[in-house]
C-alpha cells in the first residue's frame, strides 16, 4: 500500500505526467467508443450509396400481351430504395464508374424480357443482369454491391418464379377446365350413346320386322309364283286338251253337218218338191239323233270345261288375294323403311354430336351410310314391287276380264244353242231322232225354227275362234304373271337377304354402341377421378407463393438482428482496453520507480496499483459510454461490467510484465501481440476463416477469451461460458508472478549493489 501511495504522490507532483495519465484514461473511450460509433450501423446507410441503372430492355410480346420485364425490375429497385439508384444510359454509367461517381452499376440488356419469358420455348435462355463494381474505390462497397446484385438476382428470380408459377397454374386451371369439359362431354357422350343404343335397338327391331316382312313377302310371292305356275300349267293343259279334243272336232264337224242339213232342209222346205221330204226327214231324224248325242257329249265336255274354268277362276281369285297380300306386305315394308329413315335421322344426329374416338365415329358413319344405302335399296325394291304388282294386277285384270268375258260369251252362246235345240226339239215331233216319227208337224214352225237354228249354227266358228283366242290370251297373261312373280320372287329373295345382312350389321353396330357406351361411362369415371385429383392439387395464392419459394430460413431461437457495431462490440471493446494499456506504457514508466521503495513488494505493488487504477478508470469510462452513449443492448450488465473490468486488469498486467521486464522491446512485443490478436482472436471473422498460423495461436491469445466473455455477457446471456475464460486468469496470475519476481529480484540486486557501494565508501 505504501508503494502505491508513493507512486501516486510522485505522479501528482509531475504535472505533465498527471495530464498525460488523465488523457490515457480516456484513450479506450476514444478508441472503443468512437470506433463503435463510427461502425455502429453502416449497413443502415447504404441507401446513400449512388448506383447507376441502365435499362436497355426493349420488351417482348407473349400470348398477345406485351411484357417489359426490365421496366418492372427497375420500378422494383426504385420502390426498394436499398441504394441511391439513378437511371441513366450505358455511356454515362461507365464514365461515372471511372470518375468514382458510382460505386457500381446494373445493366439490363435489350433481350432481357425475351429471355426471361422463354420458358415455353424449346431452348429457353436465362435472363442476364450485367453489372460492374468499382472495387478500387471502396472494398466494402464492392462487397455490398456484390451482395446487392445477388439479392437482386434472388428477388427477381423469385418474382419471375412466381410469374412462372402463376402461368403454370393458369395452364393447370385451363387443363382442369378442359378435363371437366371432357368429363361433362364424356357424360354427354355416354347419354348420347345410351340414346343411340336405344335408337339402334329400335332400328334393329325395325330391321328384324323388315326381315320378317321380307321373308313373309318372299314366301307369299313364292307361293303366288307357284300358284301362277300351276295355273299356267292347267291353262296350258286345258288349252291343249281343248285343241286336241275329239269331241271338239266331232262337235265342229257335226255342227257343220247339222248346219248343212238344216240348210238342205230349208231348201227342201222352200222348194216345191216334197218328194224326198220323208227321206229328208228321216235323214234329219238320224242326223238329229247324232247331233243330240254329240250335243249331249258337248254339254258334258263343256261342263268339264266350265268346271275347269271355275277352278281357273278360283286360282285367279287366289292369285288376286296373293297380290293383295303382296301389296299389304309391300306397304308394311314401306312403313318399316320410313321407320328406318327416322332412326337413321336420329343416328345422324348422334354422329354429328360424336366427339369420342375417331374409329367409333367412323364406324357409325359407315353404318349410317350402309343403312342409308339399304334404305334407298329397300325403297327402290318396294317401288319395283309396286310397279311389278301394278303390272301384274293390270295383266291379271286384263286376263281375268278376258277369261270372264269369254266364259260369259261362251255361256251365253251355249245357252242360245241349248235354247235353239230345246225350241227345235219342242217344235219337232217327239219321235224325231228316236226312230219313232209317226206324224209330221206344221212345216212353217219347222221352217222358222230351222232358220233360228241356222243362225245359231252360223256363229259356231266365231264362238270357237273366240274361245281359242281367249284361251291363248289367258295363257299368255298367266305366263307373264308367272314370269313377273318369278322375277319378283328373286327380288324379294335378294331383299330378304339384304334385310338379314342389315339386321346382322345392326346387331354388330348395337354391340359396338354398347361397347362405346361402356367406354364412355368408363372414360367419364376416369375423367371424374382425374378432375377430382386435379381439383385437390389446384393451387391457391398461398400455395403458389409456397411453390415459388418453398424454403425459407428461420431461427429456432430469438433473432436479435444486431447492427454491425453491436456485433463487433466485444472485439472493439477488447481492442480499446488493450490499446489503453499500451498507451499508458508510453506515458507512465512501468519499470523505473517514481518514489523510493524499500522492498520489491512495494515496488511491485506501487506500479501494479497505478496501472490497475488507470485500467479501472478506463473500464469505468468505457462502461459509461457503452451504457449511456451507445444503444448497445446488454443481456447481463453486471457480469459484463465485472468481466470488462477484469479484462482491463488482465491486459494491463500483461503489458506491465512485458514493459517492466523488457522495457522498449517488451512494448514492441505488446504491439506485435496486438496485431496478432486483430486476426487471431476471432473477434471479426471466425477463426476457421483466417490463415493457419492465426489458428495455431488463437487459444494462446488473451483477446480470444475477452471476446468470448463479452459475447457471453453482451449477446448470449450465458454466464457459464465465463468459466471457459479461465486461461485468461492463468495468464494474469502468471504475469503478476513474473512481474513480482522481476521487481523482487531487481530490488534485491539494487540493495546488494547499494550495500557493496556503501562498504567501498567506508575508510580503510
PyMOL commands that set and color helices and strands:
alter all, ss='L'
color gray80, all
select helices_A, chain A and resi 2-13+15-25+27-38+42-48+69-80+90-98+112-116+139-244+246-270+277-352+358-427+443-458+460-536+541-548+564-587+600-629+637-662+664-680+687-689+692-700+702-716+719-761
alter helices_A, ss='H'
color red, helices_A
select strands_A, chain A and resi 50-55+60-62+65-67+84-88+104-108+129-133
alter strands_A, ss='S'
color yellow, strands_A
deselect
rebuild
show_as cartoon
